[in-house]
Amino acid sequence: MTPAEIKLKRYDSILGELIPEALSQLSDARLRELDVIEVRCSKGRSDAKVYLDPHDYSEKERNEFLRQLKKARPIIETHCMKDQGWFRCPTLAFEFDDQLEKSKTIEDLFKQIAKEKHDES
């Protein structure tokens, strides 16, 4: 790993700690219950994607959370800047991480294929 990649990972890690801290200080109780799974910054560290745990939220609830987070984004970014003494913070983009659901679907498909092969023999 190059020094630039290490620095980027460190930046991701710092934001991964600061964003939940900032969420916990918001007045909206629903936003405080969100869990941050991962943060990935762009190479230039101007943008960062924040992946949230989808739990069992409906699509309507997810859209409402994302709308509220879009409004709270400046507050969260300001918290990160002040805590670390940064001149600027990456522009945060929030989204729910559906990778776990996708991997479950793939696993179910593999099980179904294995069962069909077993039934044919």
SEKOLDO-676439 format. One record per residue: residue in three letters; z, y, x of N, C-alpha, C in turn. Coordinates in pm, 1 decimal, always signed. Example, Ala and Ser with C-alpha at 12.3 -4.5 7.8 and 13.67 -1.06 7.14 Angstrom:
# SEKOLDO-676439
ala/+780.0/-569.0/+1319.0/+780.0/-450.0/+1230.0/+780.0/-330.0/+1320.0
ser/+708.0/-225.0/+1285.0/+714.0/-106.0/+1367.0/+787.0/+3.0/+1290.0
//
This chain:
# SEKOLDO-676439
met/+0.0/-118.1/+84.3/+0.0/+0.0/+0.0/+0.0/+124.5/+88.8
thr/-82.5/+218.9/+52.1/-92.8/+341.7/+131.2/+24.1/+435.5/+98.6
pro/+51.2/+530.1/+187.3/+158.6/+626.4/+157.9/+135.7/+704.8/+28.8
ala/+9.6/+735.0/-2.4/-20.1/+808.1/-126.8/+14.4/+723.0/-248.7
glu/-14.5/+593.0/-241.2/+18.9/+502.7/-353.1/+169.8/+489.4/-368.8
ile/+240.5/+483.8/-257.3/+387.0/+474.6/-261.7/+445.3/+600.4/-325.0
lys/+391.5/+715.9/-286.7/+438.5/+843.4/-342.3/+412.9/+849.0/-493.2
leu/+296.4/+799.7/-536.3/+262.4/+798.2/-678.2/+356.3/+705.9/-756.5
lys/+386.5/+589.3/-699.1/+479.6/+494.9/-764.4/+618.7/+556.5/-776.2
arg/+660.0/+627.3/-672.6/+791.0/+693.4/-674.5/+794.9/+799.3/-784.2
tyr/+685.9/+872.7/-796.7/+673.6/+975.9/-900.3/+680.9/+912.9/-1039.5
asp/+609.3/+799.7/-1057.5/+614.2/+725.6/-1184.3/+757.4/+682.6/-1216.1
ser/+825.9/+634.0/-1114.6/+962.8/+586.4/-1132.5/+1057.5/+699.8/-1171.9
ile/+1042.2/+813.7/-1107.4/+1127.6/+929.4/-1139.6/+1104.0/+972.3/-1283.8
leu/+977.4/+981.6/-1322.5/+946.9/+1020.0/-1461.3/+997.2/+914.3/-1559.4
gly/+992.0/+787.8/-1519.4/+1041.9/+679.4/-1604.2/+1191.4/+690.8/-1631.9
glu/+1263.4/+756.0/-1542.8/+1406.9/+778.6/-1564.0/+1432.9/+909.8/-1638.8
leu/+1354.2/+1011.6/-1607.7/+1378.8/+1143.6/-1666.4/+1337.4/+1153.4/-1813.4
ile/+1228.4/+1089.6/-1850.8/+1178.1/+1102.7/-1988.0/+1276.5/+1045.0/-2090.2
pro/+1332.3/+923.2/-2069.3/+1433.5/+876.2/-2166.0/+1555.9/+967.5/-2172.1
glu/+1591.9/+1023.6/-2056.9/+1704.6/+1117.9/-2053.1/+1673.7/+1240.7/-2138.4
ala/+1551.5/+1291.5/-2126.3/+1509.7/+1408.0/-2204.8/+1503.0/+1373.4/-2352.8
leu/+1452.6/+1253.4/-2384.9/+1445.9/+1210.6/-2525.2/+1586.2/+1201.6/-2586.7
ser/+1682.3/+1157.2/-2507.0/+1818.7/+1141.4/-2559.4/+1884.4/+1275.1/-2591.6
gln/+1830.8/+1384.5/-2538.1/+1888.7/+1516.3/-2562.2/+1820.4/+1592.2/-2675.8
leu/+1716.6/+1530.5/-2735.6/+1648.1/+1596.6/-2846.9/+1731.6/+1589.0/-2973.4
ser/+1706.6/+1681.6/-3064.2/+1785.1/+1685.8/-3187.8/+1739.6/+1581.4/-3289.2
asp/+1616.9/+1532.5/-3278.2/+1563.6/+1433.3/-3372.0/+1615.7/+1294.3/-3333.6
ala/+1698.5/+1237.3/-3419.1/+1760.7/+1107.1/-3390.0/+1657.5/+996.0/-3379.3
arg/+1547.7/+1007.8/-3452.3/+1444.9/+902.4/-3446.6/+1378.8/+897.6/-3308.6
leu/+1358.3/+1013.4/-3247.2/+1297.3/+1017.1/-3114.4/+1393.0/+964.8/-3007.9
arg/+1521.8/+979.8/-3031.2/+1620.0/+931.5/-2934.3/+1622.6/+780.2/-2926.7
glu/+1577.3/+711.2/-3031.9/+1581.2/+565.1/-3030.6/+1458.3/+501.4/-2965.9
leu/+1359.8/+581.5/-2927.0/+1239.5/+528.2/-2862.3/+1270.4/+480.7/-2720.8
asp/+1206.9/+369.9/-2682.4/+1224.7/+314.3/-2548.6/+1097.5/+333.6/-2468.2
val/+1113.2/+386.6/-2347.9/+1000.3/+405.2/-2257.8/+984.3/+277.5/-2175.7
ile/+865.3/+218.6/-2182.6/+838.8/+95.9/-2108.2/+790.2/+128.3/-1967.1
glu/+695.7/+220.6/-1958.7/+634.0/+250.7/-1829.7/+573.0/+390.2/-1831.9
val/+563.1/+449.6/-1714.6/+496.0/+578.7/-1698.4/+393.2/+560.7/-1586.7
arg/+271.0/+606.5/-1612.5/+164.7/+599.4/-1511.3/+102.1/+737.0/-1494.8
cys/+112.1/+789.4/-1373.7/+53.6/+919.5/-1342.4/-89.0/+901.8/-1292.2
ser/-169.5/+1003.6/-1314.1/-303.9/+1004.6/-1257.0/-290.6/+1029.2/-1106.7
lys/-398.1/+1006.8/-1032.7/-392.1/+1022.3/-886.9/-352.1/+1162.2/-844.8
gly/-397.9/+1262.4/-915.7/-363.8/+1399.9/-881.8/-230.2/+1443.9/-938.8
arg/-165.0/+1357.1/-1012.5/-35.9/+1382.2/-1077.5/-40.0/+1500.1/-1173.4
ser/-156.9/+1524.5/-1230.6/-166.8/+1632.3/-1329.2/-143.2/+1579.6/-1470.5
asp/-166.4/+1451.3/-1490.0/-146.5/+1387.6/-1620.4/-64.9/+1260.1/-1602.8
ala/+7.7/+1224.7/-1707.9/+84.2/+1099.6/-1705.4/+83.0/+1037.8/-1844.5
lys/+61.0/+907.6/-1848.8/+70.0/+834.1/-1974.6/+206.9/+770.7/-1982.4
val/+270.2/+790.7/-2096.2/+402.9/+735.6/-2119.6/+387.8/+626.1/-2225.1
tyr/+416.7/+502.9/-2184.7/+403.1/+388.8/-2275.4/+537.5/+360.4/-2341.3
leu/+534.4/+352.8/-2473.8/+655.3/+333.4/-2553.0/+657.3/+193.0/-2613.5
asp/+777.8/+141.7/-2633.8/+794.9/+10.4/-2696.1/+765.7/+22.7/-2845.5
pro/+672.3/-57.2/-2898.1/+633.8/-43.3/-3039.2/+734.7/-101.7/-3138.2
his/+829.2/-183.8/-3091.2/+924.8/-252.0/-3180.6/+849.0/-309.1/-3299.8
asp/+898.2/-286.8/-3417.7/+830.8/-332.9/-3540.2/+792.3/-214.2/-3627.0
tyr/+754.1/-104.8/-3562.6/+716.7/+14.2/-3637.3/+581.3/-4.8/-3703.6
ser/+568.4/+47.5/-3823.1/+439.0/+43.7/-3892.0/+346.0/+146.5/-3828.2
glu/+219.5/+138.1/-3863.0/+120.9/+232.4/-3808.7/+154.6/+375.6/-3851.2
lys/+204.1/+390.7/-3973.5/+242.4/+522.4/-4023.7/+359.4/+579.4/-3942.9
glu/+458.9/+493.8/-3914.6/+573.9/+537.9/-3835.8/+531.8/+574.9/-3693.6
arg/+443.5/+495.1/-3635.7/+396.1/+524.2/-3500.4/+326.1/+659.4/-3494.1
asn/+240.4/+684.6/-3591.8/+169.4/+812.5/-3594.5/+265.7/+929.2/-3609.6
glu/+369.9/+910.1/-3689.4/+470.8/+1015.1/-3707.0/+546.9/+1039.8/-3577.0
phe/+582.9/+931.0/-3506.1/+650.8/+944.4/-3376.9/+562.0/+1020.5/-3277.8
leu/+435.0/+983.0/-3271.8/+343.3/+1048.7/-3177.6/+324.8/+1196.2/-3211.0
arg/+323.2/+1228.0/-3340.5/+311.0/+1367.8/-3381.9/+435.1/+1446.9/-3339.0
gln/+553.1/+1388.3/-3358.0/+676.9/+1454.8/-3318.1/+686.5/+1468.4/-3165.2
leu/+642.1/+1365.6/-3094.4/+646.2/+1372.0/-2948.5/+550.0/+1477.3/-2893.9
lys/+439.3/+1495.8/-2961.5/+344.1/+1599.1/-2919.5/+408.8/+1736.5/-2930.2
lys/+489.0/+1755.9/-3035.2/+560.0/+1883.7/-3050.8/+670.1/+1898.9/-2945.3
ala/+736.8/+1787.5/-2910.3/+849.8/+1791.6/-2817.0/+805.5/+1785.7/-2670.8
arg/+678.8/+1763.8/-2645.6/+627.9/+1747.5/-2509.0/+667.1/+1861.9/-2416.0
pro/+651.4/+1988.6/-2455.7/+691.2/+2097.1/-2364.2/+839.8/+2092.7/-2326.9
ile/+922.8/+2054.6/-2419.8/+1067.0/+2045.8/-2393.0/+1095.0/+1936.1/-2290.6
ile/+1027.9/+1822.2/-2308.0/+1046.6/+1709.3/-2216.9/+996.1/+1744.6/-2077.6
glu/+880.1/+1807.7/-2070.4/+824.0/+1847.5/-1940.8/+914.5/+1949.3/-1870.7
thr/+968.3/+2044.0/-1946.2/+1059.6/+2143.6/-1888.8/+1184.9/+2076.8/-1833.9
his/+1237.2/+1978.3/-1906.9/+1354.6/+1904.6/-1860.1/+1325.3/+1837.7/-1725.8
cys/+1210.0/+1773.9/-1714.4/+1172.0/+1705.1/-1589.7/+1159.2/+1804.0/-1474.5
met/+1096.1/+1918.6/-1500.5/+1078.3/+2019.0/-1395.2/+1212.8/+2072.9/-1346.8
lys/+1300.2/+2105.8/-1440.6/+1429.3/+2163.6/-1403.1/+1515.5/+2061.8/-1328.9
asp/+1513.2/+1936.9/-1373.1/+1596.9/+1834.4/-1311.1/+1556.1/+1808.0/-1166.5
gln/+1426.4/+1806.0/-1140.2/+1377.4/+1774.0/-1006.2/+1344.4/+1897.0/-922.0
gly/+1345.1/+2015.4/-983.6/+1310.8/+2136.7/-910.3/+1161.9/+2146.5/-880.6
trp/+1081.8/+2083.2/-965.1/+936.4/+2085.2/-946.6/+879.5/+2218.3/-993.3
phe/+765.9/+2254.6/-934.9/+693.9/+2374.5/-977.1/+623.1/+2348.5/-1110.3
arg/+570.8/+2226.2/-1125.6/+506.8/+2188.2/-1251.1/+526.0/+2039.3/-1274.6
cys/+506.7/+2001.1/-1398.0/+522.8/+1861.4/-1438.9/+387.4/+1812.4/-1491.2
pro/+357.3/+1684.9/-1475.6/+232.3/+1635.0/-1532.9/+231.0/+1653.8/-1684.0
thr/+113.1/+1669.7/-1738.7/+98.4/+1677.6/-1883.9/+119.1/+1536.4/-1938.9
leu/+217.6/+1521.6/-2023.8/+254.5/+1388.8/-2074.9/+172.3/+1353.2/-2198.2
ala/+125.9/+1230.2/-2201.2/+54.6/+1176.0/-2317.2/+128.5/+1049.1/-2357.7
phe/+174.7/+1045.4/-2479.8/+253.1/+932.0/-2528.3/+165.4/+836.0/-2606.7
glu/+190.7/+705.9/-2586.2/+123.2/+604.5/-2667.1/+209.1/+478.6/-2670.1
phe/+191.3/+402.2/-2776.2/+266.1/+278.3/-2790.7/+193.4/+167.0/-2716.4
asp/+269.3/+84.7/-2645.6/+213.1/-22.5/-2563.9/+194.9/-147.8/-2649.0
asp/+68.9/-185.1/-2670.0/+38.3/-301.9/-2752.8/+5.2/-424.3/-2668.9
gln/+29.6/-420.5/-2539.4/-4.8/-533.2/-2452.7/+70.7/-660.1/-2490.0
leu/+196.2/-647.2/-2529.6/+274.6/-764.9/-2565.9/+215.0/-832.8/-2688.8
glu/+175.5/-754.1/-2787.3/+113.8/-809.2/-2907.1/-18.2/-877.7/-2873.6
lys/-97.5/-815.6/-2785.7/-225.0/-874.2/-2746.2/-204.3/-1005.3/-2673.0
ser/-104.5/-1010.4/-2583.3/-79.8/-1133.6/-2508.9/-29.4/-1244.1/-2601.5
lys/+48.8/-1208.1/-2703.3/+93.3/-1308.3/-2801.1/-25.7/-1364.1/-2877.6
thr/-119.0/-1277.8/-2914.0/-238.2/-1321.0/-2985.7/-320.1/-1416.1/-2899.2
ile/-335.7/-1384.8/-2772.7/-411.1/-1470.4/-2680.9/-341.3/-1605.1/-2665.1
glu/-208.3/-1602.2/-2649.9/-132.9/-1727.2/-2637.7/-149.2/-1812.6/-2763.0
asp/-146.0/-1749.5/-2879.6/-164.9/-1823.2/-3004.6/-303.0/-1887.9/-3010.5
leu/-404.2/-1815.6/-2961.8/-539.5/-1871.1/-2958.4/-547.3/-1992.1/-2865.2
phe/-484.0/-1982.8/-2749.3/-482.8/-2095.9/-2656.5/-412.1/-2217.1/-2717.9
lys/-302.6/-2193.3/-2786.8/-231.2/-2303.1/-2853.2/-318.6/-2367.0/-2960.4
gln/-390.9/-2284.0/-3035.9/-478.6/-2334.8/-3140.6/-590.7/-2418.8/-3079.2
ile/-648.5/-2371.7/-2968.5/-754.9/-2447.4/-2901.6/-701.2/-2580.0/-2849.6
ala/-582.9/-2577.3/-2789.5/-523.6/-2700.7/-2738.3/-495.6/-2798.5/-2851.3
lys/-450.0/-2748.5/-2963.9/-422.6/-2834.1/-3078.4/-551.7/-2897.0/-3132.4
glu/-657.5/-2815.5/-3140.1/-786.4/-2867.2/-3189.3/-842.2/-2973.1/-3095.2
lys/-828.3/-2952.6/-2963.4/-874.3/-3053.6/-2867.6/-793.4/-3181.2/-2880.4
his/-663.6/-3165.8/-2903.4/-574.8/-3282.0/-2918.0/-609.7/-3358.4/-3045.6
asp/-641.6/-3287.1/-3152.0/-675.3/-3350.2/-3280.5/-808.5/-3424.5/-3272.5
glu/-901.7/-3374.4/-3190.5/-1032.8/-3438.2/-3177.3/-1023.3/-3570.9/-3103.4
ser/-924.9/-3582.4/-3011.3/-916.8/-3705.0/-2932.7/-852.1/-3817.0/-3004.7
//
